[in-house]
């Protein structure tokens, strides 16, 4: 707004007509923000001090761009008073306006809450980085240990994006400077930012301690490292089986060389064990069992409470117990569907025709909606209400526990 006023643009002149910038109309506020976004080359934007009201948020959500994150910097009143020269009445008014926005978007898993009370700005930044940067899982192992199969499973099941680090580093633009560790890691981080994905599963990374240290220094701490520990005989057997199915064969000599080189990396495996949340999986087992073992490490816990009319009170008591004592979040799926349609974001627009025509909403849309909430980092424990509707829904949702 100040920029438009300094330029003496038409938008700036309109701003001058308002005594207090907080009172600018929604149309004018969105016009100023939209102009600023279009005039810049970036793909990702942080808009400071916006939205100030639910009306502004909804208008932006539906007409400009879906809001992906809202960063809520939480600080006590006395801390805010000490940091600003603004009057207390103004600050309290802002907090009231903010509360409405936060309460509304909390149910969509969009809000990231950051403790802004510390006086050390570097500490606040570390909190912010933890909440804002993507969630990273690594998967390492020998060739034919099952990395690609498991990665594709996690992509479908957990809405993760796969990055094959070896493919990345062999890209012509990257390979020219592949010996420049800092360039490689910064380019790798840029790739993740440009994809605007919140969860990644990365194959065969990092290849060295230096890569790991640079990645953690410039990016985010790695959530988990999955090591698919498999014997050389199992790798050879899987290679032969794949050859029969897909006519792909790299040759026993090449495979033996790769397996030998991997076995020499025992020091990097020990390094991961000390530095990361390291999970070693016996990948000699059938890959279905490997999938089960991995998914148990990362899938949110979801409870379904179903009851007949005589057990309604018991059901309510159990729900309250888990919410109050174990930090579970209740997702009323019927309410969530209606709120999402009202929000009018991408998935809301897909749901709207079914609601308006009183048709049954397909399971895949409902599951996509639920995934958009439970696969966010704000909470890992959920209780579903008003869904699933039948046994078919249960099978599609991949529920861990069903309590009756």
C-alpha positions as CSV (number, residue, x, y, z in Angstrom):
1,X,0.0,0.0,0.0
2,X,2.8,2.4,0.9
3,X,4.5,1.5,-2.4
4,X,1.3,2.5,-4.4
5,X,1.0,5.7,-2.4
6,X,4.6,6.6,-3.1
7,X,4.0,6.0,-6.8
8,X,1.0,8.2,-6.7
9,X,-0.9,5.5,-8.7
10,X,-4.7,5.3,-8.8
11,X,-4.6,2.6,-6.2
12,X,-2.4,4.8,-4.1
13,X,-4.8,7.7,-4.3
14,X,-7.6,5.4,-3.3
15,X,-5.6,4.4,-0.2
16,X,-5.2,8.0,0.8
17,X,-8.9,8.4,1.0
18,X,-9.0,6.0,3.8
19,X,-7.9,7.3,7.3
20,X,-6.7,3.9,8.4
21,X,-5.2,1.2,6.1
22,X,-7.0,-1.5,8.1
23,X,-10.3,-0.2,6.8
24,X,-9.5,-0.5,3.1
25,X,-12.2,-2.3,1.2
26,X,-11.7,-5.9,0.3
27,X,-11.7,-5.1,-3.4
28,X,-9.1,-2.4,-3.1
29,X,-6.9,-4.6,-0.8
30,X,-7.0,-7.6,-3.2
31,X,-6.3,-5.3,-6.2
32,X,-3.1,-4.0,-4.6
33,X,-1.9,-7.5,-3.6
34,X,-2.8,-9.0,-7.0
35,X,-0.9,-6.2,-8.8
36,X,2.2,-6.8,-6.6
37,X,2.1,-10.5,-7.3
38,X,1.8,-10.1,-11.0
39,X,4.6,-7.6,-11.1
40,X,7.1,-10.0,-9.6
41,X,8.8,-13.0,-11.0
42,X,8.6,-15.3,-8.0
43,X,6.4,-18.4,-7.8
44,X,5.9,-18.4,-4.0
45,X,4.8,-15.4,-1.9
46,X,4.5,-14.5,1.7
47,X,2.0,-11.7,2.3
48,X,2.7,-9.8,5.5
49,X,-0.3,-8.8,7.6
50,X,-2.9,-10.4,5.3
51,X,-5.7,-11.4,5.6
52,X,-7.0,-9.0,8.1
53,X,-10.6,-10.4,8.0
54,X,-12.4,-13.5,6.9
55,X,-14.0,-11.6,4.1
56,X,-10.5,-10.8,2.7
57,X,-9.4,-14.4,3.0
58,X,-12.4,-15.8,1.3
59,X,-12.3,-13.4,-1.5
60,X,-8.6,-14.1,-2.1
61,X,-9.2,-17.9,-1.8
62,X,-11.9,-17.9,-4.4
63,X,-10.9,-15.3,-6.9
64,X,-7.1,-15.0,-6.8
65,X,-5.3,-18.1,-5.5
66,X,-6.0,-20.8,-2.9
67,X,-4.3,-20.0,0.4
68,X,-1.8,-22.8,1.1
69,X,-0.5,-21.7,4.4
70,X,-1.3,-19.2,7.1
71,X,1.6,-18.5,9.5
72,X,0.2,-17.5,12.9
73,X,2.9,-15.9,15.0
74,X,1.6,-16.4,18.5
75,X,2.8,-13.9,21.1
76,X,1.5,-12.7,24.5
77,X,-0.1,-9.3,24.6
78,X,2.6,-7.9,26.8
79,X,5.3,-9.1,24.4
80,X,3.5,-7.4,21.5
81,X,3.0,-4.2,23.4
82,X,6.8,-4.1,24.2
83,X,7.7,-4.6,20.5
84,X,5.5,-2.0,18.9
85,X,4.7,1.7,19.4
86,X,1.1,1.1,18.4
87,X,-1.7,1.6,20.9
88,X,-3.1,-1.3,22.8
89,X,-6.6,-0.8,21.4
90,X,-5.3,-1.2,17.9
91,X,-3.4,-4.4,18.7
92,X,-6.4,-5.9,20.5
93,X,-8.6,-5.1,17.5
94,X,-6.2,-6.8,15.2
95,X,-6.1,-9.8,17.4
96,X,-9.9,-10.1,17.3
97,X,-9.9,-9.8,13.5
98,X,-7.1,-12.4,13.3
99,X,-8.9,-14.9,15.6
100,X,-11.8,-15.2,13.1
101,X,-9.5,-16.0,10.3
102,X,-7.4,-18.5,12.3
103,X,-10.5,-20.3,13.7
104,X,-11.9,-20.7,10.2
105,X,-8.8,-22.0,8.4
106,X,-7.7,-24.2,11.3
107,X,-10.2,-26.9,10.3
108,X,-8.6,-27.1,6.8
109,X,-5.1,-27.8,8.2
110,X,-3.8,-24.6,6.6
111,X,-2.7,-22.8,9.8
112,X,0.9,-23.2,11.1
113,X,1.2,-21.9,14.7
114,X,4.7,-20.5,15.6
115,X,5.8,-19.4,19.1
116,X,6.8,-15.8,18.6
117,X,7.4,-15.1,22.3
118,X,11.2,-15.6,22.5
119,X,13.4,-12.5,22.2
120,X,15.9,-14.4,20.1
121,X,14.8,-13.9,16.4
122,X,17.0,-16.8,15.3
123,X,15.0,-19.1,17.6
124,X,11.7,-17.9,16.2
125,X,13.1,-18.4,12.7
126,X,14.0,-22.0,13.6
127,X,10.4,-22.6,14.7
128,X,9.2,-21.0,11.5
129,X,11.5,-23.1,9.3
130,X,10.3,-26.3,11.0
131,X,6.6,-25.5,10.3
132,X,7.0,-24.0,6.9
133,X,9.5,-26.1,5.0
134,X,8.6,-29.5,3.4
135,X,8.5,-32.7,5.3
136,X,11.3,-34.9,4.1
137,X,11.6,-38.7,4.2
138,X,14.7,-40.5,2.7
139,X,14.8,-44.0,1.4
140,X,18.2,-45.7,0.8
141,X,19.2,-49.2,-0.1
142,X,20.9,-51.4,-2.7
143,X,19.6,-51.7,-6.2
144,X,16.5,-54.0,-6.3
145,X,16.0,-53.5,-2.5
146,X,12.5,-52.2,-3.4
147,X,13.1,-48.4,-3.2
148,X,11.1,-47.5,-6.3
149,X,8.2,-49.9,-5.3
150,X,8.0,-48.5,-1.8
151,X,8.3,-44.9,-3.0
152,X,5.4,-45.3,-5.5
153,X,3.3,-46.9,-2.8
154,X,4.0,-43.9,-0.4
155,X,3.2,-41.5,-3.3
156,X,-0.2,-43.0,-3.7
157,X,-1.0,-43.8,-0.1
158,X,0.5,-40.7,1.7
159,X,0.3,-38.0,-1.1
160,X,4.1,-37.7,-1.3
161,X,6.1,-36.5,-4.2
162,X,9.1,-38.7,-5.3
163,X,12.5,-37.3,-6.1
164,X,15.1,-39.6,-7.5
165,X,18.4,-37.9,-6.5
166,X,20.5,-39.8,-9.0
167,X,18.3,-38.6,-11.8
168,X,18.5,-35.0,-10.5
169,X,22.3,-35.0,-10.2
170,X,22.6,-36.4,-13.7
171,X,20.6,-33.6,-15.2
172,X,22.9,-31.9,-17.8
173,X,22.7,-28.5,-16.0
174,X,23.5,-30.0,-12.6
175,X,26.1,-32.5,-13.8
176,X,28.3,-29.7,-15.1
177,X,29.0,-28.7,-11.5
178,X,28.3,-31.9,-9.6
179,X,31.5,-31.6,-7.7
180,X,30.3,-28.3,-6.2
181,X,28.4,-29.6,-3.2
182,X,26.9,-26.2,-2.3
183,X,25.6,-25.6,-5.8
184,X,24.1,-29.1,-6.0
185,X,22.3,-28.8,-2.6
186,X,21.0,-25.3,-3.3
187,X,19.7,-26.4,-6.7
188,X,18.1,-29.4,-5.0
189,X,16.4,-27.2,-2.4
190,X,15.2,-24.9,-5.2
191,X,13.7,-27.9,-7.0
192,X,11.7,-28.7,-3.9
193,X,10.5,-25.1,-3.4
194,X,9.4,-24.8,-7.0
195,X,7.3,-27.9,-6.8
196,X,5.3,-26.5,-3.9
197,X,4.8,-29.9,-2.3
198,X,4.7,-30.4,1.5
199,X,5.9,-34.0,1.6
200,X,8.8,-35.6,-0.2
201,X,10.2,-39.1,-0.4
202,X,13.8,-38.9,-1.7
203,X,15.6,-41.9,-3.2
204,X,19.3,-42.4,-2.7
205,X,20.0,-39.2,-0.9
206,X,22.3,-38.0,0.6
207,X,25.2,-39.8,-0.9
208,X,27.7,-38.2,1.5
209,X,28.0,-36.6,4.9
210,X,28.8,-33.3,3.3
211,X,25.5,-33.4,1.3
212,X,23.6,-34.2,4.5
213,X,25.2,-31.4,6.5
214,X,24.6,-28.8,3.8
215,X,21.0,-30.0,3.3
216,X,20.2,-29.7,7.0
217,X,22.0,-26.4,7.3
218,X,20.1,-24.8,4.4
219,X,16.9,-26.8,4.5
220,X,14.9,-28.8,7.0
221,X,15.8,-31.6,9.4
222,X,15.0,-34.9,7.8
223,X,11.9,-36.5,9.3
224,X,13.0,-40.2,8.9
225,X,15.5,-42.3,7.0
226,X,14.3,-45.7,5.8
227,X,17.1,-48.1,5.1
228,X,16.0,-51.2,3.1
229,X,18.5,-53.7,4.3
230,X,18.6,-56.6,1.9
231,X,21.0,-59.4,1.0
232,X,22.9,-59.5,-2.2
233,X,21.2,-62.8,-3.1
234,X,17.7,-61.2,-2.8
235,X,18.8,-58.4,-5.1
236,X,20.0,-60.9,-7.7
237,X,16.8,-62.9,-7.5
238,X,14.7,-59.7,-7.9
239,X,16.7,-58.6,-10.8
240,X,16.1,-62.0,-12.6
241,X,12.4,-61.9,-11.8
242,X,12.2,-58.3,-13.2
243,X,14.0,-59.4,-16.3
244,X,11.4,-62.2,-16.9
245,X,8.5,-59.7,-16.5
246,X,9.8,-56.5,-18.2
247,X,12.8,-57.7,-20.2
248,X,15.1,-55.4,-18.2
249,X,18.5,-56.7,-17.4
250,X,21.6,-54.8,-16.3
251,X,23.9,-57.9,-16.1
252,X,25.2,-59.8,-13.1
253,X,28.7,-58.2,-13.4
254,X,27.3,-54.7,-13.2
255,X,24.9,-55.6,-10.3
256,X,27.7,-57.2,-8.4
257,X,29.9,-54.1,-8.8
258,X,27.0,-51.8,-7.5
259,X,26.3,-54.1,-4.6
260,X,30.0,-54.2,-3.7
261,X,30.2,-50.4,-3.8
262,X,27.1,-50.0,-1.6
263,X,28.6,-52.5,1.0
264,X,31.6,-50.1,1.3
265,X,29.3,-47.3,2.5
266,X,28.9,-48.8,6.0
267,X,30.3,-45.6,7.5
268,X,27.5,-43.4,6.0
269,X,24.9,-45.9,7.3
270,X,26.4,-45.6,10.8
271,X,26.4,-41.8,10.3
272,X,22.6,-41.8,9.6
273,X,21.9,-44.0,12.6
274,X,23.5,-41.4,14.9
275,X,22.2,-38.2,13.2
276,X,18.7,-39.1,12.0
277,X,15.5,-40.9,13.0
278,X,16.8,-44.0,11.4
279,X,14.5,-46.9,10.6
280,X,16.1,-50.2,9.4
281,X,13.6,-52.4,7.5
282,X,14.2,-56.1,6.6
283,X,13.7,-55.8,2.9
284,X,14.4,-59.5,2.3
285,X,10.7,-60.0,3.3
286,X,7.9,-59.8,0.7
287,X,7.5,-56.2,-0.3
288,X,3.9,-56.2,1.0
289,X,5.3,-56.7,4.5
290,X,7.9,-54.0,3.9
291,X,5.1,-51.6,2.9
292,X,3.3,-52.5,6.1
293,X,6.3,-51.8,8.3
294,X,7.0,-48.5,6.7
295,X,3.5,-47.2,6.7
296,X,3.2,-47.9,10.4
297,X,6.0,-45.5,11.0
298,X,4.5,-42.5,9.3
299,X,0.7,-42.9,8.8
300,X,-1.5,-40.8,11.1
301,X,-3.6,-42.7,13.6
302,X,-7.3,-42.6,12.7
303,X,-10.1,-43.8,14.9
304,X,-13.6,-44.5,13.8
305,X,-16.2,-44.6,16.6
306,X,-19.4,-46.4,15.5
307,X,-22.3,-47.3,17.8
308,X,-25.9,-48.2,17.9
309,X,-28.5,-46.0,19.6
310,X,-27.9,-47.6,23.0
311,X,-24.2,-46.7,23.1
312,X,-24.4,-43.1,21.9
313,X,-23.4,-41.8,25.4
314,X,-20.5,-44.2,25.7
315,X,-19.3,-43.1,22.3
316,X,-19.4,-39.4,23.3
317,X,-17.4,-40.2,26.5
318,X,-14.8,-42.1,24.5
319,X,-14.4,-39.3,22.0
320,X,-14.1,-36.7,24.8
321,X,-11.5,-38.9,26.5
322,X,-9.2,-39.2,23.5
323,X,-9.6,-35.4,22.7
324,X,-8.9,-34.2,26.2
325,X,-6.2,-36.7,27.2
326,X,-4.5,-37.8,24.1
327,X,-4.6,-34.7,21.8
328,X,-6.9,-36.3,19.2
329,X,-8.6,-34.0,16.7
330,X,-12.2,-34.7,15.7
331,X,-13.0,-34.4,12.0
332,X,-16.7,-34.2,11.3
333,X,-16.6,-35.1,7.7
334,X,-20.1,-33.9,6.8
335,X,-19.3,-30.5,8.3
336,X,-15.9,-30.5,6.6
337,X,-17.5,-31.1,3.2
338,X,-20.0,-28.2,3.7
339,X,-17.2,-25.9,4.9
340,X,-15.0,-26.8,1.9
341,X,-17.8,-26.2,-0.6
342,X,-18.4,-22.8,1.1
343,X,-14.6,-22.1,0.9
344,X,-14.7,-22.6,-2.8
345,X,-11.1,-23.8,-3.2
346,X,-10.2,-26.4,-5.9
347,X,-11.6,-29.4,-4.1
348,X,-14.6,-27.4,-2.9
349,X,-15.5,-26.7,-6.5
350,X,-15.3,-30.4,-7.3
351,X,-17.6,-31.2,-4.4
352,X,-20.2,-28.4,-5.2
353,X,-22.0,-30.0,-8.2
354,X,-22.8,-33.2,-6.1
355,X,-24.1,-31.2,-3.2
356,X,-26.2,-28.9,-5.4
357,X,-27.7,-31.8,-7.3
358,X,-28.1,-33.9,-4.1
359,X,-26.0,-36.7,-5.5
360,X,-23.8,-39.0,-3.5
361,X,-20.2,-37.6,-3.4
362,X,-17.7,-40.1,-4.8
363,X,-15.4,-41.8,-2.3
364,X,-12.3,-40.6,-4.0
365,X,-13.2,-36.9,-3.5
366,X,-14.0,-37.5,0.2
367,X,-10.8,-39.3,0.7
368,X,-8.8,-36.6,-1.1
369,X,-10.4,-34.1,1.3
370,X,-9.6,-36.1,4.4
371,X,-6.0,-36.7,3.1
372,X,-5.6,-32.9,2.7
373,X,-6.2,-32.6,6.5
374,X,-4.7,-35.7,8.1
375,X,-1.5,-35.7,6.0
376,X,-0.6,-32.3,7.3
377,X,1.9,-32.0,10.2
378,X,-0.3,-30.1,12.6
379,X,-1.6,-33.4,14.2
380,X,-1.1,-37.1,13.7
381,X,-4.1,-38.3,15.7
382,X,-7.7,-38.1,14.4
383,X,-11.2,-39.3,15.1
384,X,-13.6,-39.4,12.1
385,X,-17.2,-38.6,12.6
386,X,-19.9,-39.2,9.9
387,X,-17.5,-41.2,7.8
388,X,-17.0,-44.0,6.6
389,X,-20.6,-44.7,5.7
390,X,-20.1,-48.4,4.9
391,X,-17.5,-51.2,4.6
392,X,-16.5,-50.1,1.1
393,X,-15.5,-46.7,2.5
394,X,-13.4,-48.3,5.2
395,X,-11.4,-50.3,2.7
396,X,-10.7,-47.2,0.6
397,X,-9.7,-45.1,3.5
398,X,-6.9,-47.5,4.8
399,X,-8.1,-47.2,8.4
400,X,-5.6,-48.5,11.1
401,X,-8.1,-49.1,13.9
402,X,-11.9,-49.4,13.9
403,X,-13.5,-49.2,17.4
404,X,-17.1,-50.2,18.0
